[in-house]
C-alpha cells in the first residue's frame, strides 16, 4: 500500500530532524509530566540517569525538591485558566554528584489539544560555550559578577557560590544585587531564564561548535 503523506507529516519529521541537531534537551510534556516528545539530546540526558529519569512515561528529576518544583512549573505553565502572558519558569535539576542541568519550562499553546509545556534542558557547563564575554559586555557585568552568575546557573545558593569562588557571602550578595540591577531581573529564576535563552540562541550555531551531553 502506498504511504499517504501530508504536509503535517513532513513538517513534523522536519521539526524532529532540526531538534535532534540542537544541543539542549527539548521535551514536550503534559500537565502531569507525561512525556509526549524528546529530542536526541534529552534522551541522552535521561540515559545518564544522574538528574533525570522517566518513570511510567513521566519525567521525574532524581532530586526530590527538583521533582516538586518541576511539577509545580508544569501546572503553572499549562494552567488553562491562566492569563495569556504566562512566563517561562527556570529551575535547577541537580544530580547526586553536585552537578546537573538547568531547565526552562514554557507553555505551548494550542487550541487543538490539551495544554502542553515545552522544556529546554541545558547542561550548565555548556553555558560557557555561549559568548560569556559578549554577554557580560552587553549587561556591563564585571568579571567577578560574571563568575557569580555562571556558578549560580547550577542552582547554587549564596553560601555555596561563596565557597566555590573563595569569596565572602556578603560579597556574593553584593554581586547579585548588581547583577539583578544590570540585567533587569529580580530573581535567580529570571536570570536563569535570561541565560538559558542566550545559551539556546548560541546553540543555533553549527553543531561542530556544540558540546553535547556524553552518552
C-alpha positions as CSV (number, residue, x, y, z in Angstrom):
1,X,0.0,0.0,0.0
2,X,1.3,3.4,-0.9
3,X,2.1,5.6,2.1
4,X,-0.1,8.6,2.3
5,X,1.9,11.6,3.4
6,X,0.6,15.0,4.4
7,X,2.2,18.4,4.8
8,X,1.7,18.0,8.6
9,X,3.7,14.7,8.5
10,X,6.5,16.2,6.5
11,X,6.6,19.3,8.8
12,X,6.8,17.1,12.0
13,X,9.6,15.0,10.5
14,X,11.5,18.2,9.6
15,X,10.9,19.6,13.1
16,X,12.2,16.4,14.6
17,X,15.3,16.4,12.4
18,X,16.0,20.0,13.4
19,X,15.5,19.5,17.1
20,X,17.8,16.5,17.0
21,X,20.6,18.8,15.9
22,X,20.4,21.2,18.8
23,X,22.4,20.8,22.0
24,X,19.8,21.5,24.7
25,X,17.4,18.7,25.6
26,X,13.9,19.5,24.3
27,X,10.8,17.8,25.7
28,X,7.1,18.2,25.3
29,X,5.2,17.2,28.5
30,X,1.6,17.3,29.6
31,X,0.4,18.9,32.8
32,X,1.1,15.8,34.9
33,X,4.5,15.2,33.4
34,X,3.7,12.7,30.7
35,X,6.4,12.9,28.0
36,X,5.0,13.4,24.5
37,X,8.3,14.0,22.7
38,X,12.0,14.0,23.4
39,X,14.8,15.1,21.1
40,X,18.1,13.2,20.9
41,X,19.8,15.4,23.5
42,X,17.0,14.9,26.0
43,X,17.2,11.1,25.5
44,X,20.9,11.2,26.3
45,X,20.3,13.4,29.4
46,X,17.8,10.9,30.7
47,X,20.0,8.0,29.8
48,X,22.7,9.4,32.1
49,X,20.3,9.0,35.0
50,X,22.0,11.4,37.3
51,X,19.5,14.2,37.3
52,X,16.5,12.9,35.3
53,X,14.6,9.7,34.9
54,X,11.5,8.5,33.1
55,X,9.0,6.7,35.4
56,X,5.7,5.4,33.9
57,X,6.4,7.7,30.9
58,X,6.6,10.7,33.2
59,X,9.6,12.9,33.5
60,X,11.0,12.8,37.1
61,X,14.0,14.5,38.5
62,X,16.0,12.4,40.8
63,X,16.2,15.2,43.4
64,X,13.0,15.3,45.5
65,X,12.9,19.1,45.7
66,X,13.5,19.5,42.0
67,X,10.8,17.0,41.2
68,X,8.3,19.1,43.3
69,X,9.4,22.3,41.6
70,X,9.1,20.8,38.1
71,X,5.6,19.5,38.9
72,X,4.6,23.0,40.0
73,X,6.2,24.6,37.0
74,X,4.3,22.2,34.6
75,X,1.0,23.0,36.4
76,X,1.7,26.7,36.3
77,X,2.6,26.9,32.6
78,X,-0.2,24.6,31.4
79,X,-3.0,26.1,33.6
80,X,-5.9,26.6,31.2
81,X,-7.2,29.4,33.4
82,X,-4.0,31.4,33.4
83,X,-3.7,34.6,31.5
84,X,-2.1,34.6,28.1
85,X,1.1,36.2,29.3
86,X,2.3,33.2,31.3
87,X,6.1,33.4,31.9
88,X,8.8,30.9,31.5
89,X,9.9,29.1,34.7
90,X,13.6,28.3,35.2
91,X,14.8,25.8,37.7
92,X,17.8,23.7,38.6
93,X,17.8,19.9,38.3
94,X,20.8,18.8,40.5
95,X,22.2,15.3,40.4
96,X,23.8,13.4,43.3
97,X,27.3,14.4,42.2
98,X,26.9,18.1,42.7
99,X,26.2,18.9,39.1
100,X,23.1,18.6,37.0
101,X,21.0,20.6,34.5
102,X,19.1,23.9,34.2
103,X,15.6,23.6,32.9
104,X,13.4,26.2,31.3
105,X,9.7,25.4,31.2
106,X,7.4,27.3,28.8
107,X,3.8,27.0,27.8
108,X,3.0,25.6,24.4
109,X,-0.3,27.0,23.3
110,X,-2.6,25.0,21.0
111,X,-6.3,25.3,20.6
112,X,-6.5,21.8,19.1
113,X,-5.2,19.8,22.1
114,X,-4.7,19.8,25.8
115,X,-2.2,22.4,27.1
116,X,1.4,21.2,26.9
117,X,4.7,22.5,28.2
118,X,8.0,22.7,26.3
119,X,11.0,22.1,28.4
120,X,14.6,23.1,27.4
121,X,17.2,21.3,29.5
122,X,20.7,22.7,29.4
123,X,24.0,21.4,30.8
124,X,25.1,24.5,32.9
125,X,28.7,23.8,32.0
126,X,27.7,24.3,28.3
127,X,26.7,27.8,29.2
128,X,30.4,28.5,29.0
129,X,30.1,27.8,25.3
130,X,28.0,30.8,24.5
131,X,30.0,34.1,24.3
132,X,30.1,34.8,28.0
133,X,32.4,37.8,27.4
134,X,29.8,39.3,25.0
135,X,27.0,38.6,27.5
136,X,29.0,40.3,30.2
137,X,29.7,43.3,28.0
138,X,26.0,43.5,26.9
139,X,24.9,43.9,30.5
140,X,28.0,45.6,31.8
141,X,28.9,42.8,34.2
142,X,32.4,42.7,35.8
143,X,34.5,39.6,35.8
144,X,33.5,38.9,39.4
145,X,29.8,39.3,38.6
146,X,30.1,37.0,35.6
147,X,31.8,34.3,37.7
148,X,29.0,34.6,40.3
149,X,26.4,34.4,37.5
150,X,27.9,31.2,36.0
151,X,28.1,29.4,39.3
152,X,24.5,30.5,40.1
153,X,23.3,28.8,36.9
154,X,23.8,25.5,38.7
155,X,21.2,26.4,41.3
156,X,23.8,27.3,43.9
157,X,22.9,29.4,47.0
158,X,24.9,32.4,48.0
159,X,26.9,30.5,50.6
160,X,27.7,27.7,48.0
161,X,28.7,30.3,45.5
162,X,31.0,32.0,48.1
163,X,32.6,28.6,48.9
164,X,33.1,27.8,45.2
165,X,34.7,31.1,44.4
166,X,36.6,31.6,47.7
167,X,34.8,34.9,48.5
168,X,32.6,36.0,51.3
169,X,28.8,35.5,51.3
170,X,28.4,39.3,51.6
171,X,30.5,39.8,48.5
172,X,28.3,37.3,46.7
173,X,25.1,39.2,47.8
174,X,26.6,42.5,46.6
175,X,27.5,41.0,43.2
176,X,23.9,39.5,43.0
177,X,22.4,42.9,43.7
178,X,24.4,44.5,40.9
179,X,23.7,41.6,38.5
180,X,20.0,41.9,39.0
181,X,20.1,45.6,38.5
182,X,22.2,45.4,35.3
183,X,20.2,42.6,33.7
184,X,16.8,44.0,34.7
185,X,15.9,40.8,36.6
186,X,14.8,40.5,40.2
187,X,15.1,36.8,41.0
188,X,17.5,33.9,40.4
189,X,14.9,32.2,38.2
190,X,14.6,35.2,36.0
191,X,18.3,35.4,35.4
192,X,18.4,31.7,34.7
193,X,15.7,32.2,32.1
194,X,17.7,35.0,30.5
195,X,20.9,33.0,30.4
196,X,19.1,29.9,29.1
197,X,17.7,31.9,26.2
198,X,21.1,33.2,25.5
199,X,22.5,29.6,25.5
200,X,19.7,28.4,23.3
201,X,20.4,31.1,20.7
202,X,24.1,30.2,20.8
203,X,23.2,26.5,20.2
204,X,21.8,27.5,16.8
205,X,25.4,27.7,15.7
206,X,26.8,24.8,13.6
207,X,26.8,21.6,15.5
208,X,30.6,21.5,15.4
209,X,30.6,24.3,18.0
210,X,28.3,22.5,20.4
211,X,29.4,20.3,23.2
212,X,26.7,17.6,23.5
213,X,25.9,15.6,26.7
214,X,28.1,12.5,26.6
215,X,26.4,9.2,26.1
